[in-house]
Amino acid sequence: MKKMSKHLFLFLIISFSLSAQDSIPKNKLELAFNAYTGYLVPAYPGSPKSNYSFLSSIGFQWQTMGKDEWQQLYRFPKYGFEIFYSTFNNPAELGHNIGIVPSLEWHAKKPSKNWRFKFGLGVSYFNKPFDLVSNPNNFYIGRNFTNMSITSIFWTKRLNKDLALTYGISSTHCSDGHTALPNAGMNIFCAHVGLRFEKQREFRKVEIPVQNLRNTFVVKAGIGFHEFGSTTKAIGGPEYPSYHLSGWYSKPFKNIHLFQVGMTLAYYTSFYDYIKNQEVYSTDQQLRSSTGIVFAGHEFIFGKFGFVSQLGIYFYNPFFIKQKKIEGSWSSFGQKLEAINTNRIGVMYYPFKKRNALNNISKQLSIGAFIKANVGQADLFEYSIGYSF
């Protein structure tokens, strides 16, 4: 549990800093109370039964008032955090969890449209994770601490000048990023309703010219951590490091967007140990413990932070294919797709960037935290440091 919690503790600090970075006195604190009910998607044969999931939360949000230019460009978003308590209608095997999720929320582009979008990324604690003796069927969650993400789209109906009703749909995801096994992960699709202490406000918007920004080239070095194995196999093994070097071309667009095209090379110590111990290859063992990826990505910039998503394709991945053939699972469509597709999401922090330089990251140092997945299966948790030229 300690090895997992150290990663999630650092990740929470980064995510929570995201929610706390703009503590400007004029921003207004608002409270929200929410109830979510939904369906836990069975992730494997013999999953513990769950007829429904129920989540309740209290949210603390700050309404930005536009003092920083990025707040205006994001249509005066709200930032803050939500504290969750969740049950899954199976206390013996699935128990409950408590989570804290920093989030960012923004409005529809057209004032006449009433919908809002919210995304949050944080950590949670499960009281009934997998245990080989006392809870051997819960392959969803392998350790007490996991990451927790939530995505919501919802609408509001004003009850009076200080109070609003919210209602919409959400999805939540909990997993440990493959840093401990088993790790099938929990995916819950929910309907939700809430009450929010939200005053009607008027915002002053100032015309912000599009800045003449230069394209940049970014170099990023990272170290990842995972347990070697599939979702439900090789339980209880050591945690292995992996090493990642990325380079990408970054093009700014409309002050808040960055589009990326690049490549990542990685070396997995877990692959090397398996290759060496099982004598899978007699030559080029370290080379075949490596992977190569080309990717396209996008980064939202707000203040000193960026939210990054990258969609990648393996152009070199020999060990994964060889291992699946040895295991006899290479014939499945899912395994073949995992050998091709890989994705990353994460948060980047630019400590020396001016808050209102918008998406100008030229000559900037960055620190990041990422979750890497093959298709939808988590692969590792990565910390990184980078520089843009």
N, C-alpha and C positions, 0 to 999 in steps of 0.2 A: 504494500500500500504506500510505503514511503516513496518508492521510486516514481510511482504515478503522481502522487500529490505534489511533488516538487515541480513537475512540468506544469500541472494545472495551476499551481499557485503563481508561477511566473506568468502564465497565460492570462490569469485573472487580473494581475497587476496591469498588464498591457491593455487588456480590454477595458478595465475600470478607468484607467487613465484616459482612454478615449471618451468616456462619458463625463469625466471631471475636468477636461482641459479648459473649458470656456466658462469658468465660474465668474462671470461678470456680474456685478451687483444688480444691474438692471434686468437680468434674466429672471423669470418668475417661476417659483416652485409650484408644482401641481401634484396632487395625489390622485391615484386611481385604484379601484378595487375591481378585480376581474375573476370570472369563473369560466373555465374551459372544460368541455366534455368531448371525448372523442374515442377513436378506434386505434388500438395498438396493432400495427401490422405484424402478423406472424413472420418471423425471419428465418425459420428453419423447421424441419419436421420435428414434431414432438414439443413445440414451444409451450411453455406454461400457459394455461388458459387465462384469458382476460376478456370479459364481456364488454367492459368499457374502462376508460381512464378518466379520472377527474383531477383537474389542476385548479388551484386557486392561487391568487397572487395579489400583492400590494405593490403598486408602482410609484416611484419617486421620479418626477420628470421636471426639467427646467425648460420653459418656453424661451427660445432665443428671440431677441428683439431687434436683431440686425446690426449690432454694433460692429461685428466683423463682417467683411464682405462675403465670405463663404456662406454665412448664414442667410444672406439675401439670395444668393445663387441657388441654395437648396430650399428656397421658399420658406424661410423662417422655421427650421425644424425644431423638434424637441429632442433633448438628450437626457439620459438618466439611467436608472436601473430598476429591475423588477425582482422581487423576492417570491419564489414559488414554493408551494407544497403540493406534492402529487401523489396520488394513489392509483392502483391498477386493478382493483377488484380481485386481487389474489395476494393477500398479505403474507401467506406462508412462503411463497416462492418468489414473488416480485417485490413485496414490501412496499416501501414508499421512498420518496426522495425529496430533498430540499435543495433548491438552486438559487443562485444569484446571477442575474443576466444583465449586464450593461447593454443599452440599446440606443438606436437612433430612429426617429420617426419623422416623416415628412408628408406634406399634403399633395393632392393632385395638382397638376400644372395649371388647370383652368379653375378659377375661383368658383364657377358654377357647379363643379363636380365635388361631391362630398366625401369621396373615399380617401383613405390614408394608408400608408405603407410603413411597417415597422420591422426592423431586423435587429436581433440581439445575439450576442455570443458571450458565454460565461462558463461557470462551473456548477456542478451539483454533487450531492452526496447521497448514495443509495445505502439503505440499511440491510438489504438482502441480496448482495451480489453472489456470484457463483461460489460455491464451496464444494469441494470434491466429496465430502462426507455429508454435510447437513443440507446442501442445496445444489445437487448435481445437475439439475435440469435448466437452470437459468444461464443459458449461453448468451443472453442479451448483454449482460453486464458482468465483467470479470473482476472488477475491483470496486471499492467503495466510491472513489472519486472519479468523475468523468467530466468531459466538457458537455455543455448544454447550449443548443442554439434554438432560436425561435424566429419564425417568419410569419407575419400577419398582414392581412389586408382587411380593413374594416371601415365602417361608416359611423357617423355620429348623428344624434338627434338631440337638439338642445331642449332641456327641461325648464331651465330658467337662466338668468344671466350668469349664474355661478356654477351650474351643474349640467352635465351632458351625459346622455346614454350612449354607449358604444356597443356595436355588434358586428360580427364578422367571422372569418375563418382563419385558422392558424395551422402551422405544422411545427412540431418540435422534434429535435433529434438529440440523443444522448449516446456518447461512446467515449472510449478512452484513447482513441486515435491509434489503436493497435499497439500501444505501449505495454499492454498486458492482455493475455488471452484467458478465456474466450472473450470475443468482442463482436457479437452479431450486431449490437447497437439497437437502440429503441427508436422507432419512428412512429409518431402519433399524429393523426390528422384530427383536428378539433373544430367545433363551433364554439364561439365564445361571446359572452355578454359582460358588460361592465358599467360602472359608474365612475365618472371623472369630475373632480372639482376643477373646472376649467372656465375661466372668465372669457367673455368676448373681448377681443383685443383688436386694436388698429395698428397696422405696421407701416412705417415710413420706408419706402423703397427708393434708393438712389440709383440712378443709371450708372452701371459699371461697364466701362468699355472693355472689349475683348483685348487682352494683353498680347503683345507680339512676343511669343515665347519660342524658344529654340528647342529643337529635337535633341534628345540626349541618348547616351549609351550607358546602360547600368550593368555593373558587375556585382554579383551577390555570392557570398560563401555561407554555407549553412551546415549545421550538424543535426542529424535526425536520430530518433530513438524508436525502436520497436522490438517486440518479441517475434521470433521467427516461427512461422507456421500459418495455417489457414485460420478461419474464424473460430473453429471449434476443436482444432487439433494442436498437439504439441503444447499442452497447457502446463504452465509453471516453469517455462524455460527462462534462460537469462535474457536481460535486456541488452540489445546490440546497438552500437552507434553506426551511423552511415554518414557519408560525407558528400556534400553537394556543391557544385560550382555552376552558376548560371550567368548568362550574359544575354541582354536583350536590348532592342532598339525601342525607344519610348517616344511617342508622338503626342503632344498636348492638343486638346480640343475643347473649345468653349469654356475655358477657365477652370473646370472641375474634373475633366476627364483626361486620362492618359491611356492610349492604346499601345499594346506591347506585341512584339514578335521576337522570339528568341530561342535559346537552346539551354538545356541543363544536362550536365554529366554527373553521374553519381557512382559512388563505390560503397558496397554493402559488406560489412564485416561478417554478417550472418550468412550471406551467400558463400563467402570464402571459406568459412568454417565447415559448412555443409559439403562444399565441393572437395575440400581437402580430406575431411574425415571419411566421406563416403566414396572417395576416389572417383568422382563423377567425370572429371577431366584430368588427363595426365599432363597437359601443357596449357599455357596461358590461363592459369587459374585465377589470377587477380584481374586480368582483363575480362574474363567471363563472369566475374563477380560484379561487373559494372553495368550501368545502363546509360542509354542516350535518349534524350527527349527533345523534340521541337514543339513549341507551343505558341499560342496566341492568347493574349491576356488583356485585362482591363483593370484600371485602378481609379476609384473615386478618391478625390483629394478634398479634405476638409480640415482647415487649419494646418497643424503639424502632423496630421494623421492621414493614412490612406487605407482603403479597404481593397484588397487585391483578389481577383479570381483569374485563374489560368486554366485553359483547356489544352492538354498535351497529347501527343502521339509518340509512342516509342518507335525509334528507328533502330535501336539496339537493345535487346532484352533476352539474351540467349539462355540464361539460367532459369528464368521463370518457365519458359517453354519446356526445357529439359526436365525440370523437376515435375511438372504436371504429367509429362509422358511417363516418368518413372512411377508416379502415383497412380497412373491409369485414368486420370480425369481430363486429359487433354481433348477428348472427343466432345466435351460439353461446349455449347455456344458461349456460356458465361466466362469460362476460363480463357477461351480464345479472345473474347472481347477485352478481358482484363490484361492480356498480353499486349494489347494495342493502345488502349485509352488510359490516361492518367490525368488527374486534376488536382489543383491546389486552391485553397482559400486561406486568407490570413490578413493580418493587420501589420502595417508598417508605420514606424514613427521616425520623423525627421527632426532630431533635437536642435539643429541649428537653423532650421528654416524659419523665415519670418511668417507670422501667422497669416498675414494678408497678401503673401506672394502668390496665393491661389495655387495653381498646379505647376508652378515653376520649381522644378526639383534639380535644376542644373547645379552642379558642384555641391551636392548635398550628401551627407552621411545618412544612412538609414539603419534602423534596427527592426527586426521583424519576428513574428511567430506565425507558423503555418501548420495546417493539417493537409497531408497528401493522401489521396485515395486513388485506387485503380477502379475505374467505373464508380460504383457506389461503396466499395469496400475500403475502409481505412487502411493505410499502409504504414504511416509513421507520423510523428510529431516533430517539427523542425524549428530550430532557432536560427536566425541569420543576421549577418551584417553586410551592408552593401554600400556602394558609392556610385553616384551618377556623374558622368563627365559631360 
